[in-house]
Amino acid sequence: MKYYIIAGEASGDLHGANLMKALYKEDPNADIRFWGGDLMQNVGGILVKHYRKLAFMGFVEVLFHLKTILNNIKICKKDIADFQPDVIVFIDYPGFNLRIAKWAKTEGFKTHYYISPQIWAWKESRITDIKRDVDKMYVILPFEKDFYEKKHHYPVEFVGHPLIDAIHNHPTMDAAIFRKENQLNDKPIIAILPGSRKQEITKMLSVMLSIVNEFPDYQFVIAGAPSQEFSFYEGFITNENIKFVSNKTYDLLSNATAALVTSGTATLETALFKVPEVVCYKGSSISYQIAKQIITLKYISLVNLIMDEEVVTELIQDKCSKKNIRKELEKLLDAKYRQNLVEKYEVLEEKLGGIGASEKTAKLIVKSL
């Protein structure tokens, strides 16, 4: 069978890679063409375009890059038409993927969606497009099944969360070797996860690192994104207690005492590694004000959304200050507070459905064909 997969971000690349491994297992003769990143490319298939050329964040940035986005849509449609896949698998990235799905449906292609757009957070009106243009939806968050089926009468498959697979399959690195290879000292590690996009990192790193001098007994280690060069981060490394590792986030979390994390998938990854965390987020003033008008969720982190309570502290916009970050990090270093948080993380993992999301999804896709 021929599969066309579209992932437009780093998280989509991770989940796309695990899905591809599962597809090759189910269908050894699979012919896969995809938009994604290095992880998917390492599995096999043909990379059409890297997500580094696709990831635009925020309302204002999207407007500035509208011409590029529209051109990518045109390229994608032509490539699909030339390849003639048996199925197109969309991974999140709704602004782009739902446009392609609409076209693909009219052209007679089978359309499957793995990892639902977060329409429960905003743009719920997209349910009309999904019902019309998506043949099968595979959801990864437990509350999404009720959202689709009970509220919108659209059948979906809950397959569990692929992050559990990714973490379960990640080889454990010896702590001493990790420190030696990355020139880290023996001090406990505070992991800094500032995101993967340049504007996001620029906004977050300065405030996250502002408290370094107040915790001299710890080393603060920046998780460098695979999409960015070290030279971009170099200007932020202004203290001997600030370290850097590139594209080794899981190894870093495996060895971290606590973490400061931007909103997004990283908040859930950190929790699944059982690392106490504070969620920090600052956007541009314009984008933040727009978002406040259209997003009505109680929380921004996946941990809190899934648990439906504030398990991890969220410091958003003006609350994301040096004073508040210091205060919350001090809490994370308290033994009793940490134990309570880890117990909540255990409940979170149970809610996510255990291992096997990639395999379940691949089986359902192949079976449907």
Number of C-alpha atoms within 10 A of each C-alpha: 13 15 22 22 24 27 30 26 24 24 19 24 24 19 23 29 24 23 23 24 18 20 23 16 14 17 15 11 11 16 18 20 22 28 25 30 26 16 16 26 20 10 15 16 16 15 17 16 18 21 20 17 14 19 16 21 14 16 14 12 13 14 11 11 12 12 10 13 19 12 10 16 15 12 13 19 16 12 15 19 12 9 15 14 19 14 20 26 24 30 26 21 19 19 11 19 19 20 14 21 27 16 13 20 16 9 10 8 18 19 21 20 25 27 21 20 23 14 15 18 14 15 12 11 10 16 17 10 13 19 16 12 21 21 16 21 24 24 23 21 19 16 17 20 19 15 15 19 13 11 9 12 11 16 16 19 17 22 24 23 23 25 25 22 18 20 16 15 11 11 10 11 14 11 13 12 11 16 15 11 9 13 11 21 14 11 12 15 22 26 27 28 28 26 24 20 17 17 15 18 19 15 16 22 20 14 16 24 21 14 19 19 13 9 14 12 12 18 22 29 23 27 25 23 22 16 18 16 11 13 8 12 18 10 8 16 17 10 12 11 19 19 21 22 18 16 14 16 21 19 18 26 24 19 20 23 19 24 26 25 27 28 24 16 16 21 25 22 21 26 23 20 18 23 24 25 27 24 24 26 25 20 17 14 10 11 15 15 11 12 15 10 9 11 14 12 11 12 20 21 24 19 28 19 16 19 15 12 11 13 20 22 15 23 20 18 14 9 14 18 18 15 11 14 24 16 12 18 19 13 16 21 13 10 10 10 13 18 14 12 19 18 11 16 24 13 11 19 19 9 16 21 18 16 20 19 26 26 21 17 23 23 15 15 19 15 9 10 9
